[in-house]
């Protein structure tokens, strides 16, 4: 006789938002683990971590946050007003900005992230304090497009870059 599969229903965005608000208000602390690899080597897949809700995230903290309908864990690379630039330690590029209200909690006792010149320069160029979130989102999108084109080869990248330059300089 076959066993029936257990169906797990994921919470809706509204339900997740309500639970996150309650946890933040009560400053709940809980232990959990995640399966992704974007935070290697600081957090291994399946490693137990402690999440402390209701804390204000600072640059360098690893945060648990909502991004659309997903739950993500990444490090805060920059902060300006109501939004954060997050970046997975193992990722080549940062995420699109998230609002501080989408942060569920800050992870405790996580070692410092990678210290590269690129990770130091990029947030300072793109995420200035006066930069509106829409501009930051478009700048990060541009970096992803350039990286994607460059991944197709130097000739494809050069062709697109030359075409963009020619359009910008043409009198029409």
C-alpha positions as CSV (number, residue, x, y, z in Angstrom):
1,X,0.0,0.0,0.0
2,X,1.4,3.4,-1.0
3,X,1.7,6.2,1.6
4,X,-0.1,9.4,0.8
5,X,2.3,12.4,0.1
6,X,2.3,15.1,2.6
7,X,1.3,18.4,1.0
8,X,2.7,21.5,2.6
9,X,0.9,24.8,1.8
10,X,3.1,27.8,1.8
11,X,1.8,31.0,3.4
12,X,0.5,33.8,1.3
13,X,2.4,37.1,1.1
14,X,-0.2,38.7,3.4
15,X,0.1,35.8,6.0
16,X,3.9,36.0,5.8
17,X,3.7,39.8,6.3
18,X,1.4,39.4,9.4
19,X,3.7,36.8,11.0
20,X,6.8,38.9,10.3
21,X,5.2,42.0,11.9
22,X,4.3,40.0,15.0
23,X,7.7,38.5,15.3
24,X,9.4,41.9,15.0
25,X,7.1,43.5,17.5
26,X,7.8,40.7,20.0
27,X,11.5,40.7,19.2
28,X,11.3,36.9,18.7
29,X,14.4,34.9,18.4
30,X,14.4,31.5,16.7
31,X,16.8,28.9,15.2
32,X,16.4,27.7,11.6
33,X,18.5,26.6,8.6
34,X,18.5,27.4,4.9
35,X,19.3,25.3,1.9
36,X,20.8,27.9,-0.5
37,X,24.5,28.4,-1.2
38,X,24.6,32.2,-1.8
39,X,26.1,32.8,1.7
40,X,29.0,30.4,1.4
41,X,31.5,30.2,3.2
42,X,29.9,32.1,6.1
43,X,26.7,30.0,6.2
44,X,26.8,26.4,4.8
45,X,23.6,24.9,3.5
46,X,21.7,23.3,6.4
47,X,23.7,25.1,9.0
48,X,21.7,26.1,12.1
49,X,21.5,29.9,12.5
50,X,19.8,32.1,15.1
51,X,17.5,34.9,13.8
52,X,16.7,37.8,16.0
53,X,13.6,39.7,14.9
54,X,13.0,43.4,15.5
55,X,16.6,44.6,15.3
56,X,17.7,47.5,13.0
57,X,20.0,46.0,10.3
58,X,23.4,47.7,9.8
59,X,25.9,47.4,7.0
60,X,27.7,44.1,7.4
61,X,24.8,42.3,9.1
62,X,23.3,39.2,7.6
63,X,19.5,39.6,7.4
64,X,16.5,37.4,6.7
65,X,14.1,39.3,4.5
66,X,11.2,39.1,2.1
67,X,11.8,39.7,-1.5
68,X,8.5,39.5,-3.5
69,X,7.2,36.1,-2.3
70,X,10.5,34.6,-1.4
71,X,12.5,34.5,1.9
72,X,16.1,35.3,1.4
73,X,19.3,35.5,3.6
74,X,22.0,38.0,2.4
75,X,24.4,40.5,3.9
76,X,23.7,44.2,4.0
77,X,26.1,45.9,1.6
78,X,24.7,49.5,1.9
79,X,21.9,51.3,3.7
80,X,20.3,54.6,2.9
81,X,17.1,55.7,4.5
82,X,14.3,53.2,4.0
83,X,16.1,50.7,1.8
84,X,19.0,48.3,1.8
85,X,21.3,46.9,-0.8
86,X,21.9,43.2,0.0
87,X,24.5,40.9,-1.4
88,X,25.0,37.1,-1.0
89,X,28.6,36.4,0.0
90,X,29.0,33.8,-2.9
91,X,27.2,36.0,-5.5
92,X,29.0,38.0,-8.0
93,X,26.6,40.9,-8.0
94,X,24.2,42.5,-5.4
95,X,20.5,42.1,-5.2
96,X,17.9,44.7,-6.2
97,X,17.3,47.0,-3.2
98,X,14.8,45.9,-0.5
99,X,13.0,48.1,2.0
100,X,14.0,48.0,5.7
101,X,10.4,47.0,6.6
102,X,10.9,43.8,4.6
103,X,13.6,42.6,7.0
104,X,12.3,39.9,9.3
105,X,15.4,39.6,11.4
106,X,19.2,39.8,11.8
107,X,21.2,36.5,12.0
108,X,23.5,36.2,15.1
109,X,27.2,35.2,15.2
110,X,27.9,35.1,11.4
111,X,31.5,35.7,10.5
112,X,32.4,38.8,8.4
113,X,31.9,38.7,4.7
114,X,34.4,38.7,1.8
115,X,36.5,41.8,1.6
116,X,37.3,42.6,-2.0
117,X,37.9,45.9,-3.8
118,X,34.8,45.3,-6.0
119,X,32.6,44.8,-2.9
120,X,34.0,47.9,-1.4
121,X,33.6,50.1,-4.5
122,X,30.3,49.1,-6.0
123,X,28.0,50.1,-3.0
124,X,29.9,53.4,-2.8
125,X,29.3,54.2,-6.4
126,X,25.7,52.9,-6.8
127,X,24.2,53.3,-3.3
128,X,24.9,56.9,-2.2
129,X,22.7,58.2,0.6
130,X,20.9,60.6,-1.8
131,X,20.3,58.0,-4.5
132,X,16.6,57.3,-5.0
133,X,15.7,53.6,-4.8
134,X,14.5,53.6,-8.4
135,X,17.9,54.8,-9.7
136,X,19.7,52.2,-7.6
137,X,17.4,49.5,-9.1
138,X,18.1,50.6,-12.6
139,X,21.9,50.8,-11.9
140,X,22.0,47.3,-10.6
141,X,19.9,46.1,-13.5
142,X,22.5,47.7,-15.9
143,X,25.3,45.9,-14.1
144,X,23.5,42.6,-14.6
145,X,22.9,43.3,-18.3
146,X,26.6,44.2,-18.8
147,X,27.7,41.1,-16.9
148,X,25.3,39.0,-19.1
149,X,26.6,40.5,-22.3
150,X,30.2,40.1,-21.2
151,X,29.4,36.4,-20.4
152,X,28.5,36.0,-24.1
153,X,32.0,36.9,-25.1
154,X,34.1,39.9,-25.7
155,X,32.9,40.4,-29.3
156,X,29.2,40.4,-28.3
157,X,30.0,42.8,-25.5
158,X,32.1,45.1,-27.8
159,X,29.3,45.2,-30.4
160,X,26.6,46.2,-28.0
161,X,28.9,48.8,-26.3
162,X,29.9,50.3,-29.6
163,X,26.3,50.5,-30.8
164,X,25.2,52.2,-27.6
165,X,28.1,54.7,-27.9
166,X,27.3,55.4,-31.6
167,X,23.6,56.0,-30.7
168,X,24.6,58.4,-27.9
169,X,27.0,60.3,-30.2
170,X,24.8,60.4,-33.3
171,X,23.1,63.8,-34.0
172,X,19.7,62.2,-34.7
